[in-house]
Amino acid sequence: MKYISLGIVIFIIVFVLLFSVFVVDVTKQAVILEFGKPVRVVKDPGLYFKKPFVEEVIFFEKRILEYDSEPTIVVTKDKKSMILDSFALFRINDPILFLKTVRNEIGAQARLDDIIYSEMRRVVGQYDFDDIVSKKREEVFEEITTSSREKARELGIEISTVRMKRVSVPAENLKKIYDSMIAERQRQAALYRAEGQREAQRIKSEAEKKKVIILSEAYRRAQEMKGRGEAEASRILQTALSSDPEFYQFLKTLDLYKSTLPGNVLIITPDSELFRYLRKK
């Protein structure tokens, strides 16, 4: 009888311990409920105790979770429809608020779907189609992330990022988009050609200006050199004349013989001054 009583006591102790001890994994966080009311949160991993039959433990993920939405049709500022396939990364940063507002991850996915979709429609409606798919893609989704994060805080959720996986357009809008893209590229090409022509004209004008300056400078220097040469020639001539006028006259007469006598018929008297040097011995 004694052993039976001891066994019953041990069973009761073990039974109570089983309902008094809980383990928090490194990837989890726990909310302790007392009669259904949240009383505390345990975020650090380890072994913990609770009041048996009075307190209840609910576990939530502490790791980053992924929200993957269905492709959504939105309209841009320039009235073009596009299909956005996006995803978001989030984590539960306030387990008690999370429990009160969405209860579990399924409820969180549903609420995030409403928040992100509404913010995506609002932000995308402020940008043109080309900006979203190319120029300002990062800016657009950073704005969606910021506004969605503010609203998700009310659910005990912290959104890390909202990003686009794929963008497409409805089939009926493809031709309009292609025509718009062709017109835009043609407009850009015309601008580039006009800019090139302006630049070519500017370069040509600069070259003509430099040409005139260079030619004017060359002409000025040539005239200066010619003037100095003529002055030097005149100086040499004057020096020669002053040193031996008779010899200079003799050389000039020889030049005259060379230019007039060969092949020409001249009628002159023998005592002409032209033959002065020929008569001398």
HUNOR-V180736 format. One record per residue. N is the residue number from 1. RES is the residue in three letters. PHI is phi in whole degrees, -180 to 180 (999 if undefined). OMEGA is omega as a letter, one per 40 degrees, with the letter a starting at -180 (none if undefined). NEAR is the number of other C-alpha atoms within 12 Angstrom. Layout:
# HUNOR-V180736
N,RES,PHI,OMEGA,NEAR
N,RES,PHI,OMEGA,NEAR
This chain:
# HUNOR-V180736
1,MET,999,i,7
2,LYS,-63,a,8
3,TYR,-72,i,9
4,ILE,-65,i,10
5,SER,-63,i,11
6,LEU,-64,i,12
7,GLY,-65,i,14
8,ILE,-64,i,14
9,VAL,-63,a,14
10,ILE,-63,i,14
11,PHE,-62,i,14
12,ILE,-64,i,15
13,ILE,-65,i,15
14,VAL,-63,a,15
15,PHE,-61,i,16
16,VAL,-65,i,18
17,LEU,-64,i,18
18,LEU,-60,a,18
19,PHE,-93,a,21
20,SER,-108,a,22
21,VAL,-112,i,21
22,PHE,-144,a,26
23,VAL,-115,i,24
24,VAL,-101,i,26
25,ASP,-73,a,20
26,VAL,-65,a,18
27,THR,-95,a,21
28,LYS,-120,i,26
29,GLN,-138,a,31
30,ALA,-123,i,37
31,VAL,-114,a,34
32,ILE,-96,i,32
33,LEU,-107,i,26
34,GLU,-117,a,19
35,PHE,57,i,14
36,GLY,83,a,18
37,LYS,-107,i,19
38,PRO,-63,a,24
39,VAL,-120,i,22
40,ARG,-161,a,22
41,VAL,-125,i,30
42,VAL,-120,a,33
43,LYS,-110,a,29
44,ASP,-86,i,17
45,PRO,-69,i,18
46,GLY,150,a,17
47,LEU,-100,a,16
48,TYR,-134,i,22
49,PHE,-117,i,21
50,LYS,-141,i,27
51,LYS,-74,a,21
52,PRO,-66,i,23
53,PHE,67,a,18
54,VAL,-112,a,19
55,GLU,-104,i,23
56,GLU,-125,a,26
57,VAL,-114,i,36
58,ILE,-119,a,30
59,PHE,-102,i,30
60,PHE,-130,i,35
61,GLU,-68,i,28
62,LYS,-103,a,26
63,ARG,-79,i,19
64,ILE,-72,a,20
65,LEU,-107,a,26
66,GLU,-114,i,26
67,TYR,-110,a,33
68,ASP,-120,a,24
69,SER,-88,i,29
70,GLU,-75,i,21
71,PRO,-54,a,22
72,THR,-123,i,29
73,ILE,-89,i,24
74,VAL,-130,a,32
75,VAL,-117,a,26
76,THR,-84,a,27
77,LYS,-62,i,20
78,ASP,-89,i,19
79,LYS,64,i,18
80,LYS,-110,i,28
81,SER,-84,i,29
82,MET,-145,i,33
83,ILE,-107,a,30
84,LEU,-106,i,34
85,ASP,-112,a,25
86,SER,-124,i,29
87,PHE,-146,i,31
88,ALA,-140,i,37
89,LEU,-115,a,28
90,PHE,-148,i,33
91,ARG,-144,i,33
92,ILE,-88,a,40
93,ASN,-103,i,29
94,ASP,-135,a,30
95,PRO,-61,a,39
96,ILE,-66,i,33
97,LEU,-64,i,26
98,PHE,-60,a,35
99,LEU,-64,a,32
100,LYS,-71,a,21
101,THR,-94,a,23
102,VAL,-122,i,24
103,ARG,73,a,25
104,ASN,-153,a,24
105,GLU,-68,i,27
106,ILE,-65,i,18
107,GLY,-65,i,19
108,ALA,-65,i,35
109,GLN,-61,a,32
110,ALA,-66,a,22
111,ARG,-69,i,28
112,LEU,-64,i,40
113,ASP,-60,i,28
114,ASP,-66,a,21
115,ILE,-66,a,32
116,ILE,-67,i,44
117,TYR,-64,a,34
118,SER,-66,i,22
119,GLU,-69,i,29
120,MET,-65,i,42
121,ARG,-62,a,29
122,ARG,-65,a,22
123,VAL,-72,a,30
124,VAL,-61,i,38
125,GLY,-67,i,25
126,GLN,-99,a,24
127,TYR,-127,i,28
128,ASP,-78,a,25
129,PHE,-58,a,33
130,ASP,-62,i,25
131,ASP,-65,a,21
132,ILE,-72,a,35
133,VAL,-85,a,25
134,SER,-142,a,14
135,LYS,-67,a,13
136,LYS,-120,a,19
137,ARG,-60,a,26
138,GLU,-64,i,18
139,GLU,-63,a,22
140,VAL,-62,a,33
141,PHE,-77,i,34
142,GLU,-69,i,25
143,GLU,-68,i,27
144,ILE,-62,i,36
145,THR,-61,a,34
146,THR,-62,a,26
147,SER,-70,i,27
148,SER,-67,i,37
149,ARG,-62,a,29
150,GLU,-62,a,21
151,LYS,-73,a,23
152,ALA,-71,i,38
153,ARG,-60,i,27
154,GLU,-68,i,26
155,LEU,-105,a,34
156,GLY,79,a,30
157,ILE,-117,i,42
158,GLU,-114,i,34
159,ILE,-86,i,36
160,SER,-81,a,29
161,THR,-161,i,29
162,VAL,-123,a,38
163,ARG,-135,a,32
164,MET,-99,i,32
165,LYS,-88,a,20
166,ARG,-156,i,19
167,VAL,-129,i,23
168,SER,-145,a,25
169,VAL,-130,i,26
170,PRO,-59,a,20
171,ALA,-58,a,13
172,GLU,-69,a,13
173,ASN,-99,a,19
174,LEU,-61,a,16
175,LYS,-62,i,14
176,LYS,-62,a,18
177,ILE,-68,i,24
178,TYR,-62,i,16
179,ASP,-62,i,13
180,SER,-65,i,18
181,MET,-66,i,16
182,ILE,-63,i,14
183,ALA,-62,i,14
184,GLU,-65,i,15
185,ARG,-66,i,14
186,GLN,-65,i,14
187,ARG,-64,i,14
188,GLN,-63,i,14
189,ALA,-63,i,14
190,ALA,-64,i,14
191,LEU,-63,i,14
192,TYR,-64,i,14
193,ARG,-65,i,14
194,ALA,-62,i,14
195,GLU,-64,i,14
196,GLY,-65,i,14
197,GLN,-65,i,14
198,ARG,-63,i,14
199,GLU,-67,i,14
200,ALA,-64,i,14
201,GLN,-65,i,14
202,ARG,-64,i,14
203,ILE,-64,i,14
204,LYS,-63,i,14
205,SER,-63,i,14
206,GLU,-62,a,14
207,ALA,-65,i,14
208,GLU,-63,i,14
209,LYS,-63,i,14
210,LYS,-65,i,14
211,LYS,-61,a,14
212,VAL,-62,a,14
213,ILE,-64,a,14
214,ILE,-64,a,14
215,LEU,-65,i,14
216,SER,-64,i,14
217,GLU,-66,i,14
218,ALA,-65,i,15
219,TYR,-63,i,15
220,ARG,-62,a,14
221,ARG,-69,i,14
222,ALA,-64,i,14
223,GLN,-65,i,15
224,GLU,-64,i,14
225,MET,-65,i,14
226,LYS,-64,i,15
227,GLY,-62,i,15
228,ARG,-65,i,14
229,GLY,-67,i,14
230,GLU,-65,i,14
231,ALA,-65,i,15
232,GLU,-66,i,14
233,ALA,-64,i,14
234,SER,-63,i,14
235,ARG,-65,i,14
236,ILE,-64,i,14
237,LEU,-62,a,16
238,GLN,-64,i,15
239,THR,-65,a,14
240,ALA,-65,a,17
241,LEU,-65,a,18
242,SER,-73,a,14
243,SER,-82,a,12
244,ASP,-153,a,14
245,PRO,-65,a,15
246,GLU,-67,i,14
247,PHE,-66,i,15
248,TYR,-63,i,18
249,GLN,-65,i,19
250,PHE,-63,i,20
251,LEU,-64,i,17
252,LYS,-65,i,17
253,THR,-67,i,21
254,LEU,-60,i,19
255,ASP,-62,i,15
256,LEU,-69,i,15
257,TYR,-58,a,20
258,LYS,-64,a,13
259,SER,-90,a,12
260,THR,-115,a,15
261,LEU,-74,a,17
262,PRO,-65,i,11
263,GLY,75,a,9
264,ASN,-121,i,10
265,VAL,-107,i,8
266,LEU,-117,i,13
267,ILE,-111,a,11
268,ILE,-141,i,11
269,THR,-83,a,10
270,PRO,-63,a,12
271,ASP,-90,i,13
272,SER,-65,i,13
273,GLU,-63,a,15
274,LEU,-64,a,23
275,PHE,-100,a,18
276,ARG,-59,a,17
277,TYR,-79,i,19
278,LEU,-80,a,15
279,ARG,-82,a,11
280,LYS,-75,i,8
281,LYS,-100,none,5
